[in-house]
Amino acid sequence: MNIVILSQNPRLYSTKRLVEAGIAHGHNIEVIDPLKCFMDITSGRPIIHYNKRTLEEFDAVIPRIGLSITSFGLAVLRQFEMMGIYPLNESVAIGRSRDKLRSLQILSREGLGMPTTAYAHSTKMTEELIKLVGGAPLVVKLLEGTQGKGVVLAETDQAAKSVIDAFRELDADILVQEFIKEAKGSDLRCFVVGNKVVASMIRTAKEGEFRSNLHRGGTASQIELTDEERKSAILSAKALGLNVAGVDILRSNKGPKIIEVNASPGLEGVEKTTGIDVAGLVMEYLEKNARAHATGTKGKG
């Protein structure tokens, strides 16, 4: 197959691994920066132009679209979809997952466990927000944050009020969330491909930190999930329409709590921690479903 990877940086670990896996499976792989594409969106025949050529020869597209270019990146992906090219994750599903508020609303509608979460626009509602999630300690999150950025733990009600008011002064949209103390600064990253969790690890925050992100100095080790955790991860990805996802879960006294579903999960941490060829498993899924898409039969799995 001819496969295009939408990525701004071909040197990133995840992009390189997907290229290696594709070549190992006998495919032709090309990495394209979506910001360098342009499209005629009014034509009856959808086309993408790139580097003085048109992109028409591909069978499948793997979107690795950075958060900062979500809008334009999804426009490029939609154009590929209009051309009948199979997407590993569809543009609509990625859009859902990138909207933290919308994704939490969808997960809640599906009855999946989450920390108690509140959202409001007016600073006049600060005290009500704090009470709604059970009081401090609590977590305040910027809707646009990533890799632990824009996430603050407020240990007292007064600290929470100060943080919320400060974010409001910046006209930032925020979520206020229950703090799951028993998680002890750890969370689970579940890598979902199709209807399976193919790899999982537990990430633990460094001393004095509550955010477990590896980019913030957290450590990771392989872990065996419970049946309930595995089911929650798979159902979360399915609820958002994602074929490949990184689902982050907290272990609470009331069962697994979903905190985020990532549409472009990094491969480095999970592959190095577990020793599992996740890129190869992603490629196997893509092969099966892109061919099924071309012939009009069902794939998944």
N, C-alpha and C positions, 0 to 999 in steps of 0.2 A: 504493500500500500504506500501511497504518498501521504505523508503526515506533516502538518504544519504546527509548530509550537509558537503561540503568541507570547513573547517574552521580551522585555527591554534589555535584558542582560544574559547573553548566552553563556557567560562564565559562572553564573550562579549554580550552586550545587544541584538544586532540584532540576534545573533546565539541562545541565550536563548529564545527569543520570537518566533523564527521560530520552535524551538523544542516544546515549549508549545502549539503553534497553531497546529502543526502536531499531537501531542498527543490528543489534544481536538477534533480533527477531526477523531480520531480513527486509526491513522497510527503508524507504527513502525519507529522511527527516530534514526539514528546513526550519530554522529559527527565524522568526520575523518580528521586528519591533512594530507593535500596532500603531504607535504614534507616527510612523513613517508611511502609513497607508493612507490612501484617500479613495473616496467612493462617489460614484454617480448614483444618488439615491432616488432619482426620478426616472431612471431608465426602466423599460419593461424587462430588461435582461440584466439582473444584478451582477455587478463586477467590482472587484477590488483592484486598485492600481498600487503597485509597489516597485520602487527602484526601476522605473521605465519599462515595466511589464505588467501584465494582468495575471492575477492569481486564480487560475481556473482548474488546475490539474490535481487538486488534492481530494483525498477520500475522507480525511478526518482532521479535526482541529483540536489541539490541546490548549485551552486558555490558561495562561499563567499571568493574569492581569493584576498588576500592583494596585493597591488601594488608592493611590494618588491619581491614577488614570482610569478609574472605574468607568466613568461616563463614556469616554471616547473608546476605551477598550471594549466595552459591551456593544457599542455601535458597530465596531469592526466585526465582532463575533456574530452579531445578528445578521450582518451582510453575508458572512459565510453560511449561516443557517438558511438564508433566503436562496442561496445558491445550491442548496441540497447537500451540503457537506456536513458530515456527522460531527457534533460537538461532544467532547468527553463530558463536560458540564454545560447545560444550556444557559443562555444569557439570562433568561427569566429567573432561573434558580440561583444563579450567582447574584443577581440583583437583590433577590430576597435575603440572601445570607449577608450581604454587605450592609443592609439596613438593619442595624441591631434591634431597634424597636419592633420593626415588622417581623423579624425572625422570631423574637421572643413571643410576640402575639400569636404567631402561627403554632409554635411549639406548645403554648398554653392551650390553644384551641384543641390540639391533639391529645391533651391530657398528660403531657410529659412533665416530669418533675423538674422544677427550677427553683432557685432561691426566690423568695418573695421580692418583687420588683415594683418600683413606683416611678412614675414619670409625670412631670408637669412643666408648664412654661413660666408661670408667675412665681416670683420670689415670695409672694404673700402666702404661698402654700408650703413653705419650708418646714414648719413644725408639723404639719399634717403628713408630709412625706416621711419624715423621720419616724413618726408614730406608726405609719402604715407598715413599715418594714420591721417593726419591733424595737425601734430605738437603737442607740449605739451599743457596741461597735457596728458600723455599717460601711458599705463600700459605695463610693461615688464614681461613676464612669462617664467619660465623654463618649457620645455616640460615635464619633469619628476616630476614636483611639484604636491602636493596634500594637501587638507585641508588648502589652502591659503599659503602654504610654497612655496618659490621661486616666489612670486608675488610682484612686486615693482611698486609703483606709482611715476612717475617722473613728477614733476610739471613745469619744464622748459626744453627747448631744450638741454641746456648744461648738466643738470642733467641726462636727457635721454641718451645723448651720453656717459656720464661717466658710467652709469649702463650697457648699452649695451656693451661697450668696456671691462668692468670688467668681465662680463659673458663670453665674447669671450676669454679672457685670460685664463679662466678655461676650454675652449674648450666645453662649454655648448651650447646645442641647445635651441634657444629662439624664442618666438613669441612677436611681438610688436603690441599692440592693442589700438584702439581708446578708450579714457576714456569717459564713458557716465555720464556726470556731473549731469544730471537731475535725475539719479537714486538715488542720495543722500546717497550713501553708503548702499543701500538696494538691495537685489535680491529676486527672488521667487524660492522656491524649489517646483517643481511639481512632485509628486510621481505617476508614470505611471505603471499600471498593465494591460496588454493586450491592449485593445483599449480605455481605460478610464484613466482619472486622478482621482485617488481614494482619494487623500489628497493633500493639498497645504498649504504652509506657507510663510510668508514674513520674511526674516532675515535682521536685521539691525546692522551695525557695531557699536562698542562701540565708545565713544568720542575719536577723534583724530586718528581713524583707518578707512580705506576705505574698508577693507576686511570684509565681513559679516559672515564668517564661525563661527559657534557656538564654534568650538574648539579654536577660537581666541578671545573669549569673546563677540561675537555677541549675540543679543537677537532675539527671534522669536515669532510670533503671527499668528493665523489662518487668512486666507484671502480668499476672493472669487475672482476667476480668471475671466477675460473677456473671451468671446468666442474665440477671436483671440489668447490669451495666452494659453488657453486650447488646441486649435487646433495645435499651434506651438509645444507644449510639446509632444503631441501624435505623430505628424509627425516626430519629431526629433528622438524619440525612434524607430519608425518604419524604418526610413532611415538607422539607424545603425543595424537594425535587432534584437533589444532588446525587450523581452517580459516584463521585469521589469526594470525600470530605474528611476533615479532621475535626472530630467532635470532642470538646473538652468537658469533663465531668468532675464534679466534686463528690466525694464520699461523705454523706451526712447520716445522722442518726435516723433520718426518715427515708433513706434510700438514695439512689443517685440523683444528683441535681445538675442539669445541663446548664453550662454557663456560656458556651459559644459554639457555633458551627462554622468552620472555615472552609470556603470553597476552593482555596488554593493552598492547601496545607504543605508546609515544607517537608522535604524528604530526609534532610541531613540528620536531624535529631533522631527520628524514628528508625532509620536504617542503621545508623552507627550504634544505637542503643540495643536494638533487637537482633541485628545481623540478618534481617529479612530483606530480600530483594523486592522492596515495595514497588520500585519503578518497573520491574519486570511484570509484577502482578497487575499494575495499571495498564501496561501495554497489552497483556493477554485479554483483559476486559475490553480494551478499545478494539482489538482485532475482532473479537467475537461480535461485538455490537455494531461496529461500523459495517461489517459485512452483512449482518442481519438488516441494518438500515438500508443498505443498497439493494437488497433483494426483497425488502418489504416483509420480512419475517421477524419474529420476536427473538430478542437476545437476552439482555440483562444477565443476572447470575453473579 
